[in-house]
Amino acid sequence: MNTDQIKMTLHMHSRFSDGADTVEELIAKAKEQGMTHIAITDHDTFAGMRFINKLKEHESFDIELIGGCEFSCSNPHTGDKVHILAYGLDLEQAEELEKIASHTLMLRHQKTLWQIQQIMNAGYDLSVDSVREESKGSPVLYKQHVMFALTKHRYSYNSSDYMNLYRSLFKGSGVAAGEIEYPSALEIVMLIKEAGGYSVLAHPGQLNSYPLIEELVKEGLDGIEKYHHSHGEADYQKVDDFAQTYQLFTTAGTDYHGRYGSPERIDEELADADQAALLVDLLFN
């Protein structure tokens, strides 16, 4: 395949975490949109990776598919959120990573149950059962599940009504505001390297993760997500500068969640042709 024929995006979510679509539905949508290479990277779980590995044993696709994981982390100096994408993990060597991810999921689920109760106490028409029905396959409940159960699908994710309600409940002094404790991004990158994987700093412009890059590189960071719906030209330039300085590869991630997020299509963020060719060799062969 010529490099200019590669259409690659390496960041999206299924029902194994907070995406609205099954893995099979994501594959079908990606094929319809002309994608050639994709990665499904659910939050803090290896379930999607294991499912994809088994799926590939029994089925062939007209698309190259890998599983990965997006780890929810923190900057150990500031407490700010940092997201790290992992690819190519040797799951037999990743027990410590999975233990950390499972702990994050437990905390997230408990937090969501607490948030549901606070929202109910505030007089909203909501129940745990209605949120579980919305989650459809995810063992962990997320804020997206709460919001769509609460609004009964009256609003789209991008509507002002949805976002205003979301902010009033989950941000600032909202009744369901608050965060859980996340592991250090430095530790996660180190453990990904020890498990034979590749680590990528996800959407650093969105979370202002740039100040941590030098330390992440010392722990083994391999790449930075360049193209993401939250990034603009200034971010592209910053990512390219960091990539050149520290000899990192760059990726593209649609961060597709289906109806639970932006953007609306899988093919909206594509890797540069030269980087895509490199990533085929690193991740897909």
N, C-alpha and C positions, 0 to 999 in steps of 0.2 A: 504494500500500500504506500502510495506517495504521501509525503508529509502534509501536503496541502489537502489531502483527502481525509485526514484524521479530524474528527470532531469529538473532543474529549472534555468532560467535566467530572470532577472527582469529589463532589460533596453534595449529598442529598440524603433525605431521611424517609424511612418507611414506617409502617405501623409497629415495628419492633421498638420504636421510641415515640417521637412526637410528629411523625408524618401521617398524612391522611390516606396514603396508598399502600397496598401490599408490595412486596418485592416484585411479584409477577406483573403488577400494574405499572410499576416504575419501568421495568424492562420494556413492556409494550409501548409505553409513551415515548421512551427514549428512541426506540426503533422507528416509531412513526415520525419523529422529529429529525431523523437522519443521523443520530449519534452513532459513533463507531466504538467509543470507549467510555465507560462510566464506572464510578465507584459509589457504592451505597454505604454511608458512614453514620450509623445510628449513634445516638448519645449514650456513652457510658455503658455499653452492653456489647458482648461478643455474640449474642444470639443471632444477629443478622449475618455475621461472618460465617458462623457454623451452618446456618441455613443455606447461604449462597454456595458454600463448598459442597454441600450435599446435593444441591440442585444441579450444579455443574457436573457432578458425577453421573447423573441420569439423563440430563438434557443438554442439547446444544442450541446455541442462539446465534442469530445473525448480528451479534454485537459482542464486544469484549467486555466482560463484567468482573469486577473484583469487590470484595467486601473490606470494609475498614471500620474505624471507630473514631468518633469525635469525643475527646475527653474534656469534661468541664473542669477547669483548673482555676488557680488564682496566682497573681503576682505575689510572691512571699513578702515583698517589701511594702507593698501598698494595699494589698487585699483586693485589688481590681481583678475582674474576671479576665481569664485568658483561655482560649480554646485551642486545643492541639489535636490535629488529625493524625491518625496512625494507619499505615498501610503495610502489607507484607509481613505481618506478625507471625512468628512461629507460636501457635497457640499453646503448644506443650511447654514452651519456655516463658509464657506470659502469665503465670499463675498470680504473681504479685500484682501485676497490672489489673487483672480481672478482679482480684480481691478489692482493690481500691475502687474500681468502677462500680462494683456491686454495693459497696458502702455508700457511694454517692447516690446510687439509685434508691437505696433504702431511705436515706435522708430526704431525697426529693419526694418520694411517695408519702412519707410521713408529713412533710411540709404541705403537700397538696391536700391531704386529708384535713389538716388543720385549717388551711385556707377555705376549703369548702364549708367547714363548720362556721368560720367567721362570717362568710358571706350569707349563710343561712340565718345566722344570729342577727344579721343586719336587715333581715326581712325579705331577702330575695327568694324567688321560687327556684330552688335547686335541691338536689339530693345526691348522695354518693352513688346511688344506683344509676341515675341519669348520666353522671359523669363516666361511670364504668361502661355504660352502653355506648357512649361516644368514643371511648378509647379503642374498642374493637381490636383486641389482639395485643395491645401493649400491657404488660403486667404492672407498669408504673403509670400513675396518673400525672398529667402535665397541665399547665395553665391553659394551653390551647383546648384541651378536653373540657376543662371547666367553662371556658368562655363560650364554646359552641353549644354546650349543654345549657348554659345559662340563657343564651340568646335564642336558643332553639333554631339556629341557622337563619335568623332573620337578617343578619348583617354579614357582609363579606369581611375577610380579614383586613382588607385595605380601606374599609369605609371609615369615615370620621366617627360614626356612632359606635362602632366596635372599639376603635382606638381610645375614644374618650372614656368609655366604660372600663376598658382595660386599665388605663392609667388611674382612674378614680379608685379602683379596687386594689391594684397590685403595686402602685408606685407611691412614693412620698408617704403621706399619712393615711393611705388607704387601709381599710380594715384587714386586707389580706397581704399587706406589704411585708417584705423581709426576705432574706436570702439564707441559704444553707451554707455550711462550711465546705470549701472545695480544696482538693489536694494542690500542692505546689506544682506549677508547670515545669519547674526545673527537674523535679523528681520524675514526673511523667515522661519527659523527653529522655532522661537517662534510662528509665526502665524500657522504653520502646527500643532504644538502641541495644540494650542487653537481650531483648527478645527477638533480635534480628530484623526489626522493622525500620521503616522510614517515618520520620516525624515532620509535620508541616504546621507552621503557625497559621491558624485560620483567621481570616478577616481582621488583620491587625489594625486597620483603620477604624473599624467599627468599635473596637474595644480599647483603642489606644494602647496596643501591646508593643509598639515600637521600642520603648525604652528598655525592654527586657531581652531584646534580640541577642545582644552580645553575650549575655549570660547563658541564654538558651543554646547558642552555638557551642559554647564550652562544654555543654552537656551532651551535644551530639545532634542538634537540630540540622535537618537536611534541606528543608524548603520553606517557602512562604507562599501563601495563597495571594495571588496578585489580583485576579479578576473575581469580583464578588459584587452583588447588587448594592452594597453599602459603600463601595469604593468609587473614587473619581480619578481624574488625571493626576492630581497631586499624590494620591496613594499609589498609583501605578509607578510614578517616578521614584517615590520613596522605596517601594518594594524592589524595583530594579537596582537602585543604589545599594541597598542592603545585600541583595543577592550577589552583586558584583564584588562588594567588599569582602563578604564571607564565603564566597563560592557556593551559594545555595541555588537550588533549582526553584522555579516558580510554577504555580499551578493555577487552575481556574476552578471555582466552585459555585454552582448555581445555588447551593443551600436550599434546594427545593423541598418544600413541605406539603405540596398539594394545596388544598384550600386553607390550610393552617398558616400560610405565610406567603411571603414574596420570594422570588418572582412567580409568574404564572406558568412559565414554561421551563423545561429542563435544559433547553439549548440556548439560553440567554447569555451564559458566560462560558467561553471556550478558551482552552489553553492556546498560547502562541504555538505556531507550527514547529519551531525548533525545540521548544520545551516539550511539546507533545511527543515528538519522536524520541527524545531522551526518556520520557516517562514510560513509553511503551516498552523500552528495553529494561528499565528498572523494575516496573511494577507488573507488567502484563505478560512477560516472557518467563 
